[in-house]
Structures are given as structure tokens and as C-alpha cells.
Amino acid sequence: MRKKIPSTAALLAFEAAARHESFTRAAEELALTQSAICRQIGALEDFLGVPLFRRTRRGVQLTEAGLSYSRQIAPRLDAIEHDTLAVMAHHGAGSVLELAVVPTFATRWLLPRLADFQSKNADVVVNMHTQTRPFLFDQTEFDAAIYFGDAGWPGTEAHFLMREYPVPVCSPALRGVREQMSPDEVAALPLLQQTTRPYAWRQWFASAGVRPANDMGGMRLELFSMLAQAAIERLGVALIPPFLIQQELAAGSLISPCLRSFPSTRAYYLLVPEGKAERPALTNFREWLVGEAHAAAVQ
């Protein structure tokens, strides 16, 4: 039975026109004439039986149905393009791993090591996509995820990588900072908070037997990279694992005024959907990644 699917040309014309809310700009993007765009969208409206655009003196506006349809169609066209490019790039050979990652870990720890994996697995390409929150694998195209948190995702295998051991870091030019400060003295500095680890400072102070009144106060930022830059700009003191800021520590743009640390209660894991766990490329990546994490832990 033939499925009720419009032509790809009509969908591409509609997606471009909806994104720009302009037939003229859609025509320029797709290297077509404006009349060709009008014909494609007219044919799509006839196929669907609903108007997708409202024609006005100033141009076109999406109808409610058009807005809803564009939001559904755009990610599906992106997925088709992604899959097509993957096949074209590898001529149907080799494997592609779609990996969800937490950004700073991927940038500062994983990417500097990835050439080693690729030298041993030349037919495997690892694509990375930023994902900082939990998600359901069956609603994405991801083959695996590197996630900081708890291991209990349903329907997945969790492979432990490492914990965090954060230390206070700041600019050497931050007012009031000096070497070998006590936790009480650190508490007097402006604290930079991380939204994904909202209790990190409280836990750090508690590990030192200190309970300052302001341990939850201060500017809030989402990523370690943002925290590091804010600390460099003398906005306060941040709590960051040293392995994520080795360049800044070596350059002296960040210093640690107090070397006290504590192990995080949560950890980095490689999460693999049970249905994909036996894929050879994913098995090779898992074994390599776990080995690299173990080697880094014993250094």
C-alpha cells in the first residue's frame, strides 16, 4: 500500500519558505524561481487539504497548521540529510558512531585522545553531539552517550569512566586571593556556581567541615568552560576538576588557592542501549574508552 507522503521537492520548498517566511528567500536558497516555490507549496497544500501560508500584502505568513507542520518536518528532513551524508562519506563501508557528549569533557579530555582510537579503527567515524541532560535513546539516533550523573538509565548498559575531584580555581589577579588559603578564606571570595552541579560548593565546604552562609550564592553558569572563563575574567572562584583546565593551569591564567578536593558522588559513564551493545564498532569504542579512563586514573 502506498504511503501518504508528499514529494521531497515540495517538502524542501515548504521547509525553506517556512523557515524564512518568504517565498523569495526560499527560492534564492534552493536556486529555484519564486514561481517554482509557489507551485511546490500549492501542490503540497492540495495534497494535505489545508492552507499552510496566509498571503498578505507584505508577503506570506504561516498558518497555525503550517507552523505545526514545519516544526515536525524540519527535524525529519535534517535526519534524512544526515543519513545521506553518512552514506556518501563512506560509500556504504565502515561504521559511524553517533555519540552524545557533555561538552567540556569531550573537548578537553576525549578529543585529545581520539586520534589514538581512530588510528586503531580507521573504518569507524565518531560524530559528537552536545547533550547535557538525560534523554531516551529510542527517541534519538544516538548509539551511545557519555554522561555525568547516575548510571540508572533504563534499557542501557552503563560503563564507569571516572569521578570528578574538583578544586577551587580563580585568576591570580582576583582581589583577595593568595596561595594556600583555608576553606574559610575561600568562602570570603565571590563563588561561581554551576547549574548542573548546584550543591558542589556546599559539598566541598562540608568535606572541610565548614558551613558558610553563602555556599549557594553567586553567579550561575552551565558549563565548565563558562566557569573557567568567568574565573579567568576575575568574576570569582570556580570549582573545577583539574583535568578539564590543564591548559589554563599550565599557562597560569588560573591558579588553585586551596588544593583541597573531594570525590564527586556522581560520575562519568558511557551509556549504551542494550539493543546496540554488540555492534563491533561500539564494542571497540567502549573497550578503548574504558581503557583510556582507567589509564588516566592511575597516572
Secondary structure, DSSP 4 states (H G I P E B T S, - for coil): -------HHHHHHHHHHHHHT-HHHHHHHHT--HHHHHHHHHHHHHHHTS--EEEETTEEEE-HHHHHHHHHHHHHHHHHHHHHHHHHHHTT-SEEEEEEE-HHHIIIIIHHHHHHHHHH-TTEEEEEEE--S---GGGS--SEEEEEE-S--TTEEEEEEEE---EEEB-TTSTT--SS--HHHHHTSPBPEETTBTTHHHHHHHHTT---TTTT-S-EESSHHHHHHHHHTTS-BEEE-GGGSHHHHHHTSSB-S-------SSEEEEEEEGGGTT-HHHHHHHHHHHHHHHHHHH-
